């Protein structure tokens, strides 16, 4: 079997993992949509490819995914490069996201942590701070067992190697966005006129 065929086979296995989690991803999207419409915020964190996935998610929410709607408050904490580099320089790498969670997170907000390994110290520190400050903590990770899946309130762990997990995470993110759009559209629809 060549490398491409092996990768595609692994991708299909990972997508079956996403498919099994589709109901939970839909529920996350509905809960997130309700929170964001009420003025709450999503904070997203990750390193490397997971950072790219986190930023993809926040772009879909601040911009749009599938329908026209008001922009929603979502921040990818790695994208604040001046803050990020200053924090790492002054406080160390484990504070890279945690300090930003302290600055931007409010009770009831959601922190979505992405990590293929589930072992990133800066992501784990962010989750710890988020929990202390009353944020909900969700994770998209690679295979269990991993520390991130254990410390978050809810976690979806996708089987496979890092590249395959990142590809599957993008599909999961789009399922969340579709559910957010559905929820926001339903909540924003004008109430039906009462016929008298």
C-alpha positions as CSV (number, residue, x, y, z in Angstrom):
1,X,0.0,0.0,0.0
2,X,1.5,3.4,-0.9
3,X,1.7,6.4,1.4
4,X,-1.3,8.1,-0.1
5,X,-3.5,5.1,0.2
6,X,-2.4,4.6,3.9
7,X,-3.1,8.2,4.7
8,X,-6.6,8.0,3.1
9,X,-7.3,4.8,5.0
10,X,-6.3,6.5,8.3
11,X,-8.4,9.5,7.4
12,X,-11.5,7.4,6.9
13,X,-10.9,5.8,10.3
14,X,-10.6,9.3,11.9
15,X,-13.7,10.5,10.1
16,X,-15.6,7.5,11.6
17,X,-14.5,8.8,15.0
18,X,-15.9,12.3,14.0
19,X,-19.2,10.7,12.8
20,X,-19.6,8.9,16.2
21,X,-19.2,12.3,17.9
22,X,-21.5,14.2,15.6
23,X,-24.4,14.4,18.1
24,X,-22.0,15.9,20.7
25,X,-20.5,18.3,18.1
26,X,-24.0,19.5,17.2
27,X,-24.8,20.0,20.9
28,X,-21.6,22.0,21.4
29,X,-22.5,24.2,18.4
30,X,-26.0,24.8,19.8
31,X,-24.7,25.7,23.2
32,X,-22.0,27.9,21.7
33,X,-24.5,29.6,19.5
34,X,-26.8,30.4,22.4
35,X,-23.9,31.7,24.4
36,X,-22.5,33.9,21.7
37,X,-25.9,35.4,20.8
38,X,-26.2,36.4,24.5
39,X,-22.9,38.2,24.4
40,X,-20.6,35.4,25.6
41,X,-17.2,34.6,24.0
42,X,-15.3,31.7,22.7
43,X,-11.6,31.5,23.4
44,X,-9.7,29.0,21.3
45,X,-6.1,27.7,21.8
46,X,-3.7,25.4,20.1
47,X,-0.2,25.1,18.9
48,X,1.1,24.6,15.3
49,X,-1.5,22.9,13.2
50,X,-4.0,23.0,16.1
51,X,-3.5,26.8,16.3
52,X,-4.4,27.0,12.6
53,X,-7.5,25.0,13.3
54,X,-8.4,27.2,16.3
55,X,-8.0,30.3,14.1
56,X,-10.1,28.7,11.3
57,X,-12.9,28.3,13.9
58,X,-12.8,31.8,15.1
59,X,-12.7,33.2,11.6
60,X,-15.8,31.3,10.7
61,X,-17.6,32.7,13.8
62,X,-16.5,36.3,13.5
63,X,-16.9,36.3,9.8
64,X,-19.5,33.8,8.6
65,X,-19.7,30.1,8.0
66,X,-22.7,29.2,5.9
67,X,-25.2,32.0,6.3
68,X,-25.5,35.7,6.9
69,X,-25.7,36.6,10.5
70,X,-24.2,39.0,13.0
71,X,-20.5,38.5,13.9
72,X,-19.9,36.4,17.0
73,X,-17.2,37.0,19.6
74,X,-14.4,34.5,19.2
75,X,-10.7,34.9,19.8
76,X,-7.8,32.6,18.8
77,X,-5.3,33.4,21.5
78,X,-2.2,32.5,19.6
79,X,-3.1,35.1,16.9
80,X,-2.3,38.1,19.3
81,X,1.4,37.9,18.3
82,X,2.6,40.9,20.3
83,X,0.8,39.8,23.4
84,X,1.8,36.2,22.9
85,X,5.5,36.9,22.5
86,X,5.6,39.4,25.4
87,X,3.9,37.0,27.7
88,X,6.2,34.1,26.8
89,X,9.2,36.4,27.2
90,X,8.1,37.8,30.6
91,X,6.2,34.9,32.2
92,X,7.4,31.8,30.3
93,X,5.8,29.5,27.7
94,X,3.2,27.9,30.0
95,X,1.6,31.3,30.5
96,X,1.2,32.0,26.7
97,X,-2.5,31.3,26.7
98,X,-3.3,31.2,30.5
99,X,-2.6,35.0,30.9
100,X,-4.9,35.8,28.0
101,X,-7.6,33.6,29.4
102,X,-7.4,35.7,32.6
103,X,-7.7,38.9,30.5
104,X,-10.5,37.9,28.1
105,X,-12.4,35.0,29.7
106,X,-15.6,35.6,31.7
107,X,-17.6,33.1,33.7
108,X,-19.8,31.1,31.3
109,X,-17.6,31.7,28.3
110,X,-16.1,28.6,26.5
111,X,-12.5,27.7,26.1
112,X,-12.0,25.3,23.3
113,X,-8.6,23.6,23.4
114,X,-7.1,21.8,20.4
115,X,-4.2,19.4,20.7
116,X,-3.3,16.3,18.7
117,X,-1.1,15.0,21.6
118,X,-3.2,16.3,24.5
119,X,0.0,17.0,26.3
120,X,0.8,20.7,25.5
121,X,1.8,22.5,28.7
122,X,0.6,25.9,27.6
123,X,-2.8,24.5,26.6
124,X,-3.2,22.6,29.8
125,X,-2.3,25.7,31.8
126,X,-5.0,27.7,29.8
127,X,-7.6,25.0,30.7
128,X,-6.6,25.1,34.4
129,X,-7.0,28.9,34.5
130,X,-10.3,28.8,32.5
131,X,-11.8,26.3,35.0
132,X,-10.7,28.5,37.9
133,X,-12.5,31.5,36.3
134,X,-15.7,29.7,35.6
135,X,-15.3,29.1,31.8
136,X,-16.6,25.9,30.3
137,X,-13.7,23.8,28.9
138,X,-14.0,21.7,25.8
139,X,-11.2,19.8,24.0
140,X,-10.6,18.3,20.6
141,X,-7.7,16.0,20.9
142,X,-5.9,13.0,19.4
143,X,-6.3,9.5,20.8
144,X,-7.1,8.8,24.5
145,X,-5.7,8.6,27.0
146,X,-4.2,12.1,27.2
147,X,-4.1,14.7,29.9
148,X,-6.1,17.4,28.1
149,X,-9.1,15.0,27.6
150,X,-9.0,14.2,31.3
151,X,-8.9,17.8,32.6
152,X,-11.6,19.3,30.3
153,X,-15.3,19.2,31.2
154,X,-15.9,17.6,27.8
155,X,-13.5,16.2,25.2
156,X,-13.7,14.6,21.8
157,X,-10.7,12.4,21.1
158,X,-10.0,11.4,17.5
159,X,-7.9,8.3,16.7
160,X,-4.9,8.6,14.4
161,X,-1.6,10.2,13.8
162,X,-1.2,14.0,14.2
163,X,-1.8,15.0,10.6
164,X,-4.9,12.8,10.3
165,X,-6.3,14.1,13.6
166,X,-5.8,17.7,12.5
167,X,-7.7,17.0,9.3
168,X,-10.5,15.4,11.3
169,X,-10.6,18.3,13.7
170,X,-11.4,20.6,10.7
171,X,-14.4,18.5,9.9
172,X,-15.4,18.6,13.6
173,X,-15.0,22.4,13.5
174,X,-17.3,22.8,10.5
175,X,-19.9,20.6,12.2
176,X,-19.8,22.9,15.2
177,X,-20.1,26.0,12.9
178,X,-23.1,24.5,11.1
179,X,-24.8,24.0,14.4
180,X,-23.9,27.5,15.6
181,X,-25.4,28.9,12.4
182,X,-28.6,26.9,12.9
183,X,-28.9,28.0,16.5
184,X,-28.2,31.7,15.8
185,X,-30.6,31.7,12.8
186,X,-33.4,30.2,15.0
187,X,-32.7,32.6,17.9
188,X,-32.6,35.6,15.5
189,X,-35.8,34.8,13.6
190,X,-38.6,37.3,14.3
191,X,-41.3,35.9,16.5
192,X,-44.4,34.7,14.5
193,X,-47.3,37.2,14.6
194,X,-50.1,36.2,16.8
195,X,-53.3,35.9,14.9
196,X,-56.4,37.3,16.8
